[in-house]
Amino acid sequence: MVDLKSPPAERLGVSQRDVHQDAMDHVWIHSQPWAELAERQGLHVFERGEGTTLWDSNGKAYFDGISGLWVVNAGHGRAEIGEAMGKQASKLAYVSAASFTNGPATELAHTLSELTPGDLNRVYFSSGGSEAVETAIKIAKQVQAMRGFPRRYKVIARRGSYHGMTHGAMSLTAQRNETYFGPFMYGVSHVPHPNRYRSDFGLEGEAADIMAAKYVEQEIENQGPETVACVIGEPISSAAGLHVPSLAYWQMLRDICDRHGVLLICDEVINGFGRTGTMFAIEKYGIVPDIMTMAKGLSSGYAPIGATVVRDSVYDIFKEQKDVSMGHLLTFGGHAVASVAAITNLQIFARERLVERSAELGAYLLGQLEQLRAHRSVGDVRGVGLYAVLDFVSSKETRKPIAKDSEFIRRLNQEISDRGLLTRVWGVMHFAPPLVVTREEIDRIVTIADESLTVAEREHPEAFDA
């Protein structure tokens, strides 16, 4: 029996090998097949982190090339965030968000109202990105009904999108698993994503983006504008391969939604808090969405927190219909300790100018990655800020993608890991280091990618068309 009275170190008294075995026996790793963990020894148990580096239970150092999962924007090991959280926990950790709030949540809401563009001023707190998206969809549907449009319940999302894994958010996510979790939320349809490299319309450049925007309007008209509540999209989507749309795309979406009475939701869960070189990616497009979701970089992963922020014009209906509340509740929304973590994180952002740093070093990262176009497998290099990818192809002429379950990708993943780099390699290889990364560290991760590609290409020539 575990002795819960002893300090953690004394209570556990296990070797590093036992820690790894305990993890294998008891921790449900969220999205890795068992074979990847057990048969290929793919499980890492990390013990500590500092800046851009993580150390596992065996003492091996890894460069965190994807910031956890586009999360740890301020870098690992920020003691001041932990200290602020501990101080707040000793004072007040929790009050219910159902009927009350607390000082830190209030301060954070005010801060977010100043950081977000336009009149995005009302904040609904949650525990993470999926909850933020669930909240956004429910807000859109309820607001449309309260405005006198009860048939406006449909949602238009985009192919290739990712919006979370709770049931409603998964319904919007293009990679949803129908086999295990269908049927999904009724009334969701998906339209083409802006993609200049492999356009669904056989177009290049901005013309491809414009056609993708027009397709959204066609889908609204096809569904019937009187039935559509909202359109949702990430300003720049990681899951879809990090295609950066032109200015025209998002400006057209804003106009289309306005003309048809449809609410526009920007999902900034991954994009937000400096990742793209601006505080929020939608700032690059000069528009204000009706609803914005955020999480991940909001606290840089030091506490689970997300938020859904709406324009004054969206919240006004609740002021007009004074006896109606939002039909939604999240137990840990606006948690005091999590709010302090986010506030302290944002203070670090301001003090160290991390958003500006992302823009500057992101340009350097993209320039260094451009050199890897010489590889047979690299069809495209794209990105913005500290947010970039290599797109892998079996033929540069046809732009045919290399399957993410191919032996080439498996070998590439193994080689990168063996060389001490953590990232995600599927059809594309992601580069999204913490915003505290240095030029020397960027050079190092580009070198690892270069050397690993050389090995994988040499060992798996079958990955390429003759």
C-alpha positions, 0 to 999 in steps of 0.5 A: 500500500502507498504511504501517502503520509510521507513526502513524495520522494520518500514515499515513492522510493522507486528507481528511474526504471520503475518510474518508466514501468509504472508509466507503462502500466498505469498512465493512459497516453492519450493518442499513441498506439500501444505498439508505438510505446511498448514494442518500439520503446517510444515512451518518454517520462520527462522529469524537468525542463529549462528554456527549450530543453527537456530531460527524461527519467534517464537523464537524456536531454531533448530539444523541444521543437514543438513547445510541448504541443504548441503550448510552452511559448514562454519556455520551460522552467519559469520559476516565477510562474510556479511561485505566483501560483503557489502564493495564490493557492495559499490565499484562494484557489477556487470559487465556483464560476457558476455564480461567482468569480475571483480577483485573478480571473477578473484581472485576466479578463480585463487583460485579454480584453485589451490584448484582443483586437477590436471589441472582443471584450467578454471572456468565458473561461474554461480549462483548455482548447476543446472546452473553449471551442465547445463554449464558442459553438454553444454561444453561437447557437444560443445567441442566434436563437435569442436573436430570433433565429431558432433554426440557425444551428448549423456549423461550417468548418473546414476540411483538414481542420482541428478543433479539439477532441470533446464530442462537439469539438471533434464533430468540427474536426476533420480527422474525426473517427467515425468508426468509434464515435459516430454519429457526430453533432448534427448540422456540421459541414466541411468546406475546402481549406485554403491551400496554395500548394495542393489547391482543391481547385487547381489554382495557385497563389491568392486565387486558390484562397479566394476560391476557398472563401467563395466556397464558404459562401456557396455552402452557406447558401446551399445549407440555407443562410437561415439555418447557419449559426456560424463558420469556424476556422483557425487563422492558420491551421496546423492540422491542415499543414500550416498553409498561410492564407492571403489577406483576401481570404479572411477579409472575404470570410468576414464580409460573407458572414456579415452579409448572411447574418452568420457568426465568425469564430476564429480558433486561436488555440494554437495560433495565439500568444505570439506563435505567428509573430503577432499576439493573435494570428487574426491581427495579420488580416485586419478583421475582428471575429465575432468569437475567438477561442484561446488556450495553450499559450495563454499560460504556456502550459503552466496551468490548464486554462482556456477562454472564449472571448466575444464581441460586445455585439454578441454579448449584448443580447444577454443584457437585453434579455435580462432573465436569460443566462448562458446554458453552459457551465464548466467547473474549473472555468476562471480558476484563480491559480490558473488565472495567476499562471496566465497573468504571470505568463503574459507579464513575461511576454511583455517584459521579454518582448516574446511576440516580437522575438517570434517574428524576428527569429521566425524569419530566420527559421524560415530562411534556414529551412529554405535550404532543405528544399534541396532534399528529394523529399521536401516539396514545400517550406512554409510558415510564419513566426516560429511556426513552420513546416517541411511538406514531404512529397514522393514527387516534386513534380506531382506534389504527391504527399508521402503517407504519414504511416510510411516506413520513410516517415517512421524512420525519419521520426526515429532518427530525429528522436535519436538525435535529441529533437522532439517534434511531430512528423506526419505528412509534414514536419513541424517546427514550433520551438518555445519563443525563447529559442536562440539562433544557435538552437535554430541552427541545431534543429535545422541540422538535425532535420537535414541529417535525419532526412539524408538517412531516411531518404537513403534507406527508403528510396521506395518512398519516391516515384521513379 
